[in-house]
Amino acid sequence: MQAILDSIRIIYTLVVTLAVGVEGSGAGSEKRAAVVAQVLAILDEPGGIEVPAWLRAMLPVVLPLLVDLVVAQLNRLGFLAPSSAS
């Protein structure tokens, strides 16, 4: 159970970090796709961050939702400027 929670924390941290990193680099949907692609690339690196196979299989569906949630939180806290196109 601890390994699953650790994996979720790592993925969440990656999403937050990368979402801040793509600020101002295009439309909302483009930034979301960039964050998703970067997270998946990081997780697929050899010898990199390991997550359970079943969790990795779910990520292409779950990550866009997580990115939207994180961006909404960061917007609310004033860390990001809300995008007019998403």
PyMOL commands that set and color helices and strands:
alter all, ss='L'
color gray80, all
select helices_A, chain A and resi 2-21+28-44+53-77
alter helices_A, ss='H'
color red, helices_A
deselect
rebuild
show_as cartoon
